[in-house]
Amino acid sequence: MKINILTGAFIPLPPAGCGAVERVWHGLAPYFAAQGDEVTFYARAHPSQASDEIVDGVRYVRRHQFKQTGSRAINILKDFIYALGMLRILKPADVFICNDFCTGLLYPYVANKYGKLVLNVQRIPKKFLRGYYEKSACLAAVSEATRKAIGKINSGLLDKTYVVPNPVYTDVFHPPLSPRNNAGPQTLLYTGRMHPEKGLHLLVEAFARIHPDFPQLRLKIVGPWRHDQGGGGGEYLQRLSHLASGLPVEFGEPLNDVKDLAKLLQGCHFYCYPSLAEQGEAFGVAALEACATGLVPVVSDLTCFQEFVRDGDNGIVFNHRSEDPIGNLVDALCRVVAHPEHLEKMSALAVETANNFSYAKIAAKYIKVFNDLCKNKSAKKTQGQR
């Protein structure tokens, strides 16, 4: 089988300044190649990466170096130019996997002969995109919540929608070799984009409330903040810094190497992902990576987290929609911070949960989807010949 994969215009592949989606497909591609498939990966260029190369059986084609801005209109224009450029160099394939908006929009009109279009739906879909989704051969939704949202747009799309979760490097993200030491300073960690939709202002304010009762606690927020990296920009970082004034709060740059990220998680004691993105968050890989290292995640009550977080079992859920979301987050954080010695069972269940999302298992799910698509294509050709 020939498989083409294309990621977006603004974020390069690992180990450059990658995002979660780029890391997912970069990790899955070698699994496809290992079973004998011919895989070509099209992505944004980066000065530290070759424009054409073959690594682990995957051919990488990197073009254009667009930077994301704070203007949606400018970003769409840049993405449109990126899509046109990439569509010109595509090679024929059986399956074309895409999560770039403009490429997915143009593909059915100019390049549908280059493989069945599989749209990877990584965010909760919006109604105005109905026609966009209808033109695909298949929708790969990363959660059941995403699939249900697709059904609300058009119930007819459910017949071609598959739920395939995002994977985690379970061989890299695992509990620390030595048990976490709860004596002395303890670190509460967030990893991900520093953007208002991630609810970090709630986290800092909640931390300010609990810190007097837990003076040994430190807060560390790690991730991209610049607009060209998908963050909220300097203004949002300044807002967070102002809220954190006088508190032991550290803001760190993103870690692009998964081994460095795993080491960071293994060295921390608690984890919180307080996302408010009702129409954006579709799965939550960052929280699942925390689970894999044995951290009990504190997450908001978004439906996407219900795919793997069970309140009081392997994680803690707070109500971010209430009149007092900060107060609810304070209560949730206290449940884990006050008695870390009681988290052993929850930690073990968190690790067990994460192991169900290994790259090998998720790659196998995708291969089944691709094979089904190709079989349907072959069946239609046979019927047409009759």
KANOR-V117383 format. One line per field, one symbol per residue. ss: DSSP state (A for helix, B for strand, O for the rest). phi: phi as a letter, one per 40 degrees, with the letter a starting at -180 (. if undefined). burial: I if it has 24 or more other ideal C-beta (glycine too) atoms within 12 Angstrom, else O. Layout:
ss: ???
phi: ???
burial: ???
This chain:
ss: OBBBBBOOOOOOOOOOOOOAAAAAAAAAAAAAAAOOOBBBBBBBOOOOOOOBBBBOOBBBBBBOOOOOOOOAAAAAAAAAAAAAAAAAAOOOOOBBBBOOAAAAAAAAAAOAAAOBBBBBBOOOOOAAAAAAAAOOOBBBBOOAAAAAAAAAAOAAAAAABBBOOOOBOOOOOOOOOOOOOOOOOBBBBBBOOOOAAAOAAAAAAAAAAAAOOOOOBBBBBBOOOOAAAOOOAAAAAAAAAAAOOOOOBBBBOOOOOAAAAAAAAAOOOBBBBOOOOOOOOOOOAAAAAAAAOOOOBBBBOOAAAAAOOOBOOOBBBBOOOOOOAAAAAAAAAAAAAOOAAAOAAAAAAAAAAAAAABAAAAAAAAAAAAAAAAAAAAAAAAAAAO
phi: .bbbbbbccbbccdccccbccccdccccdcccccchccbbbbaccadcbccaabbfgbcbbbagbcbcbcbccccccccccccdccccbcbdacbbcabcdcccccdccbaccchccbcccbbccbcccdcccccccabbccaccccccccccacccccbbbcbcccbcccbcacccbdccccgdbbcbbbiccbdccgcccccccccccddcbcccbbbbbicbcdcbgccgcccccccccccdgbcbbbbccbccccccccccccbbbabbcdbcdbbcbahcdccccdccgcccbbccccccccabbdgbbabbbcccccbcccccdccccccccbccccdcccccccdccccbcccccccccdccccccccccccccccccc
burial: IIIIIIIIIIIIIIOIIIIIIIIIIIIIIIIIIOOOIIIIIIIIIIOOIOOOOOOOOIIIIIIIIIIIOOOOOOIOOIIIIIIIIIIOIIIOIIIIIIIIIIIIIIIIOOIOOIIIIIIIIIIIIOOOIOOIIIIIIIIIIIIIIIIIIIIOIOOOIOOIIIIIIIIIIIOIIIIOOOOIOIOOOIIIIIIIIIIIIIIIIIIIIIIIIIIOOIOOIIIIIIIIIIIIIIIIIOOIIOOIOOIIOOIOIOIIOIIIOIOOIIOIIIIIIIIIIIIIIOOIIIIIIIIIIIIIIIIIIIIIIIIIIIIIIOIOOIIIIIIIOOOOIIOIIIOIIIIIIOOIOOIOOIIOIIIOIIIIIIIIOIIOIIIOIIIIIIOOIOOOOOOOOO
